[in-house]
Amino acid sequence: MKSIIGWALAAFGVIGFGAEIDNLLNGTADHTVTGFIIAALFVLGGLSLIRSARRAKLPPELREAPVVVRPALGARDIERAVLACAQQHGGRVTIAEVAAGSQLSFTEAKEVLEELSRAGACTVDVTENGAFIYEFNGLMPREPARTALDR
């Protein structure tokens, strides 16, 4: 029932907008601003009722979706997260690997990796496919040291 009333209110508001525009075109508009405001209230009220009716049909656990708040990371924490991800991947990472392995978005991961590259912390290698691979030489596995017998 809420949904039907909501649609009726929204339609009434749209008709009100049309009537006010017609009055403007004919030059008979006395209270145009008031008419637009009332029409907007009808449309918004109708849409609110429609949304409320749809939410009522959802299972109780989905009605109140939890708000996920991501803690703000400082610059040091972001660099540590990127370096930890690079260490886990043997010193070579892509933007997508950093984004998947940390709390950073793809865009944030790209910006941080480019910043580290400019600072000289890593080098950038472009594959044949056009993917950027960021190499952290200090995090790559070391070759075993040669002994005097190996020479």
N, C-alpha and C positions, 0 to 999 in steps of 0.2 A: 504494500500500500504506500509506503514511504517513497518508493521508486516512482510510482505513478504520479503522486503529488509533486515530486521533484521535477519530473519531466514536464508536467503542466506549468509549474512556476517558471522553469527555464524557457519554455516556449512563449509564455506570456511576456516575459522580459524581452525576448527577441522581437516579439510583435511591438512592444513598447518602443524599442530602439527604432524599428521601422517607422512607426507613427511619428516619432520626434524628427527623424530625418525628413519625412514627407512634409511635416510642418515647416521645417527649415527651408526646403526647396520652394514651398508655396508662399513663404514670407509671412506665415500666420503663427509663428512661434512666439509665445509670450513667456513661458517658463521652461525654456529648453534645457537649461542646466539641471533643473529639478527633475524634469522628465527623464533625462539620461541617468541621473543618480538613482531614481526609483527603478528604472529598467535594469540597471546594473545590480541593484539589490535583489530583484526578483531572480535574475540569472544566477547570481552567486548563491542565493538561498536554495534554489532548485538543485544546483550542482552539489551543494552540501548535503541535501537530503538523499540524492542519488548515491553519493559516496558512503553515507551512513548506512543505507540499505545494503550496499554491497559488502561493507565490513561486517554487518550483522550475519551475513551468510557464511562467513569464514569460520573455521574451527577456532575455539577459544584461544589456543596457544598461538595462533597467527594474527589475532585481532590486535594485540599490542606487541608489535614487532620491537625487539630490543634495539636500543640505540647503541651502536658500537662506537665508542670514542677511542680513537687512536692517540696514545700519549705523544706529546710533542717531543721530538728528539732534537738534541743540540747538535752542533756541527761535529763535535768530537764523537758523539755516539753514532752519528751517521757514517763518519769515516771508519770507525771501528766495525760497524756492521758490514760495510763494503769490503774491508780488508779480511774480516772473518769469512765472508762468503768466498773471496778469492783464495784464501788459504784452504778452504774445504775443496775447492776445485783445482788444486794443484798450481795455483798462481795464474791461471788463465780463466777469465770469465767474460760472458756476454752481458749486455744490458738486461736481457730477460732473466738470466740466472740470478743476477743481483736483485732484481725486483721480486722474483719468486722466493728467494732465500732471505729476504728482509722485509721490513715494514714499509719499504719505499715503493712509490708508484713507479711505473716505467719511466715517466718523464723525470722524476726526481733521481732515479738511478742513473739515467743518462747524463743529467747535469753533474752529478757527483763524480762519475767516472771521467767526464771531460775535464772537470776541474783538477782531478788527481793527475790526469795526463798532462795538463798544462803545467802543473807543479813539478813534473818530472818523476812522480811516484810510479808511473807505469808507462808502457808504450802501447800504441794502438796498431793492430794488424788487421787488414781487411781481407776476408776470404774471397774465393772466387764467386761465391753467392752474394757478396756485398755485405756480409755480417761483420760487425766490428768486434774484435776480440781484444780485450784489454789484458796485457801481460804484466804481471808484477814479478820482476826478476828475483826480488828478495824473498818471495814466497814460493818459488818453484823448487822442486826437489833437487837436492845437490847430488852431483856425481861423487861416487866414493873417491877418496884421496888415493893417489897412486903411491905405492910403496917402492922402495929401492929395488925389490925383486921384480916388480912389474916392468921396469925399464929395460 
